Amino acid sequence: MGRVLKPGGRLLLVEHVCAANALVGRLQDLANPISVRMTGVNVNRRTTDNVTKAGLAVERDEALGMRGIFRLVGARRH
């Protein structure tokens, strides 16, 4: 997405991510292959890291309940 955003453009994501809790995160990692096969959904994404790796500046990163497995991530292209 960083490739198609205009300079200064904003990206807002609501994502299902890997939990910060180590036990829950490990369970998500174990369940992910099954989830992908059955529904096509990755349950253990590391969205904030991926947004940063795409060259975007993360401006907002908030947990949205459910033990932190849903996050609101806002970013801007430099």
C-alpha positions as a Markdown table, in Angstrom:
| # | Residue | x | y | z |
|---|---|---|---|---|
| 1 | Met | 0.0 | 0.0 | 0.0 |
| 2 | Gly | 2.9 | 2.3 | 0.6 |
| 3 | Arg | 3.7 | 2.1 | -3.1 |
| 4 | Val | 0.3 | 3.5 | -4.1 |
| 5 | Leu | -0.2 | 6.2 | -1.4 |
| 6 | Lys | 0.6 | 9.7 | -2.5 |
| 7 | Pro | 3.4 | 11.4 | -0.5 |
| 8 | Gly | 1.7 | 12.5 | 2.8 |
| 9 | Gly | -1.1 | 10.1 | 2.1 |
| 10 | Arg | -2.7 | 8.2 | 5.1 |
| 11 | Leu | -3.5 | 4.6 | 5.6 |
| 12 | Leu | -6.0 | 3.4 | 8.2 |
| 13 | Leu | -6.3 | -0.3 | 9.0 |
| 14 | Val | -8.5 | -2.3 | 11.4 |
| 15 | Glu | -6.7 | -5.7 | 11.5 |
| 16 | His | -6.8 | -9.0 | 13.2 |
| 17 | Val | -3.2 | -9.4 | 14.5 |
| 18 | Cys | -1.0 | -11.6 | 16.6 |
| 19 | Ala | -1.7 | -11.1 | 20.3 |
| 20 | Ala | 1.0 | -9.4 | 22.5 |
| 21 | Asn | 0.3 | -12.1 | 25.1 |
| 22 | Ala | 2.9 | -14.8 | 24.5 |
| 23 | Leu | 0.6 | -17.7 | 25.2 |
| 24 | Val | -2.3 | -16.4 | 23.0 |
| 25 | Gly | 0.2 | -15.5 | 20.3 |
| 26 | Arg | 1.7 | -19.0 | 20.3 |
| 27 | Leu | -1.8 | -20.5 | 20.1 |
| 28 | Gln | -2.6 | -18.2 | 17.1 |
| 29 | Asp | 0.7 | -19.3 | 15.4 |
| 30 | Leu | -0.4 | -23.0 | 15.9 |
| 31 | Ala | -3.9 | -22.4 | 14.6 |
| 32 | Asn | -2.9 | -20.2 | 11.7 |
| 33 | Pro | -2.3 | -23.0 | 9.1 |
| 34 | Ile | -5.8 | -24.4 | 9.9 |
| 35 | Ser | -7.4 | -21.0 | 9.7 |
| 36 | Val | -5.7 | -20.2 | 6.3 |
| 37 | Arg | -6.8 | -23.6 | 4.9 |
| 38 | Met | -10.4 | -23.3 | 6.1 |
| 39 | Thr | -11.1 | -19.6 | 5.7 |
| 40 | Gly | -8.1 | -18.0 | 4.0 |
| 41 | Val | -7.6 | -15.7 | 7.0 |
| 42 | Asn | -4.2 | -15.3 | 8.8 |
| 43 | Val | -4.9 | -14.9 | 12.5 |
| 44 | Asn | -1.4 | -14.0 | 13.5 |
| 45 | Arg | -0.4 | -11.0 | 11.3 |
| 46 | Arg | 2.2 | -8.6 | 12.6 |
| 47 | Thr | 0.6 | -5.6 | 10.8 |
| 48 | Thr | 2.4 | -2.8 | 12.6 |
| 49 | Asp | 5.8 | -4.4 | 11.7 |
| 50 | Asn | 4.6 | -4.9 | 8.1 |
| 51 | Val | 3.5 | -1.3 | 7.7 |
| 52 | Thr | 6.8 | -0.1 | 9.0 |
| 53 | Lys | 8.7 | -2.4 | 6.7 |
| 54 | Ala | 6.7 | -1.0 | 3.8 |
| 55 | Gly | 8.3 | 2.4 | 4.5 |
| 56 | Leu | 5.3 | 4.0 | 6.2 |
| 57 | Ala | 5.4 | 6.0 | 9.4 |
| 58 | Val | 3.1 | 4.5 | 12.0 |
| 59 | Glu | 1.2 | 7.4 | 13.7 |
| 60 | Arg | -1.4 | 5.3 | 15.5 |
| 61 | Asp | -1.5 | 1.8 | 17.0 |
| 62 | Glu | -4.4 | 1.0 | 19.3 |
| 63 | Ala | -5.8 | -2.2 | 20.7 |
| 64 | Leu | -9.5 | -2.7 | 20.0 |
| 65 | Gly | -10.3 | -5.2 | 22.7 |
| 66 | Met | -10.4 | -9.0 | 22.5 |
| 67 | Arg | -7.0 | -9.2 | 24.3 |
| 68 | Gly | -5.3 | -7.1 | 21.7 |
| 69 | Ile | -6.0 | -9.3 | 18.7 |
| 70 | Phe | -7.7 | -6.5 | 16.9 |
| 71 | Arg | -5.8 | -3.3 | 16.3 |
| 72 | Leu | -6.4 | 0.1 | 14.7 |
| 73 | Val | -3.2 | 1.1 | 12.8 |
| 74 | Gly | -2.8 | 4.5 | 11.2 |
| 75 | Ala | 0.2 | 5.4 | 9.0 |
| 76 | Arg | 1.4 | 8.0 | 6.6 |
| 77 | Arg | 3.7 | 7.9 | 3.6 |
| 78 | His | 6.8 | 10.1 | 4.1 |
